[in-house]
């Protein structure tokens, strides 16, 4: 079995977006969907792979995770909202 970054696609309630892809990216997406169908036995249209691919990309992007974490924390020079100094 190959080591694809995606596994079976969960059935979630979607939010509809309309995007344009370059033709070569679309061809690769269709090819990926075919390989994934062989690996998992689950046939999905290529467009259904975009959301899990983006989610996987963001989940494994260390720079994004670091910046996201920094933005959630208050700056060190300001007391936290629930601190006793407030």
C-alpha positions as CSV (number, residue, x, y, z in Angstrom):
1,X,0.0,0.0,0.0
2,X,1.3,3.5,-0.8
3,X,1.6,6.3,1.7
4,X,-1.0,8.8,0.6
5,X,-1.5,11.8,2.8
6,X,-5.3,11.3,2.6
7,X,-7.4,8.4,3.8
8,X,-11.1,7.8,3.5
9,X,-13.1,11.0,3.2
10,X,-15.5,11.7,6.0
11,X,-19.1,12.7,5.2
12,X,-19.5,16.2,6.6
13,X,-21.9,19.0,5.9
14,X,-20.2,21.1,3.3
15,X,-19.9,24.9,2.8
16,X,-20.2,25.6,-0.9
17,X,-17.3,27.4,-2.6
18,X,-16.6,28.0,-6.2
19,X,-12.9,27.9,-7.3
20,X,-10.9,27.9,-10.5
21,X,-8.0,25.5,-10.9
22,X,-5.3,25.4,-13.5
23,X,-5.9,22.5,-15.9
24,X,-2.8,20.6,-14.8
25,X,-3.8,20.8,-11.1
26,X,-7.3,19.5,-12.1
27,X,-5.7,16.6,-14.0
28,X,-3.5,15.8,-11.0
29,X,-6.5,16.0,-8.6
30,X,-8.5,13.6,-10.8
31,X,-5.5,11.2,-10.9
32,X,-5.2,11.5,-7.1
33,X,-8.9,10.6,-6.7
34,X,-8.4,7.5,-8.9
35,X,-5.4,6.3,-6.8
36,X,-7.2,7.1,-3.6
37,X,-10.2,5.0,-4.8
38,X,-7.9,2.1,-5.5
39,X,-6.3,2.4,-2.0
40,X,-9.4,2.9,0.0
41,X,-12.1,1.4,-2.1
42,X,-14.0,4.6,-1.7
43,X,-14.8,6.4,-5.0
44,X,-15.0,10.2,-4.7
45,X,-15.2,12.9,-7.3
46,X,-12.0,14.9,-7.5
47,X,-13.7,18.0,-6.0
48,X,-14.4,16.2,-2.8
49,X,-10.7,15.8,-2.1
50,X,-9.9,19.6,-2.0
51,X,-11.2,20.2,1.5
52,X,-9.4,17.3,3.1
53,X,-6.2,18.2,1.2
54,X,-6.4,21.8,2.4
55,X,-7.1,20.6,6.0
56,X,-4.1,18.2,5.9
57,X,-1.9,21.0,4.4
58,X,-2.9,23.4,7.2
59,X,-2.6,20.8,9.9
60,X,1.0,20.0,8.9
61,X,2.2,23.5,8.2
62,X,4.4,24.3,11.2
63,X,4.7,28.0,10.3
64,X,0.9,28.4,10.2
65,X,0.5,26.5,13.5
66,X,3.1,28.7,15.2
67,X,1.5,32.0,14.0
68,X,-2.0,30.7,14.9
69,X,-0.8,29.9,18.4
70,X,0.9,33.3,18.8
71,X,-2.3,35.1,17.7
72,X,-4.4,33.2,20.3
73,X,-2.2,34.2,23.2
74,X,-2.2,37.8,24.6
75,X,1.1,39.6,24.1
76,X,3.5,39.0,27.0
77,X,3.6,42.7,28.1
78,X,-0.2,42.7,28.7
79,X,-1.8,40.8,31.6
80,X,-4.1,37.9,30.7
81,X,-7.8,38.8,30.6
82,X,-8.5,36.8,33.8
83,X,-5.4,37.8,35.8
84,X,-5.7,39.1,39.3
85,X,-4.0,42.3,38.3
86,X,-7.0,43.4,36.3
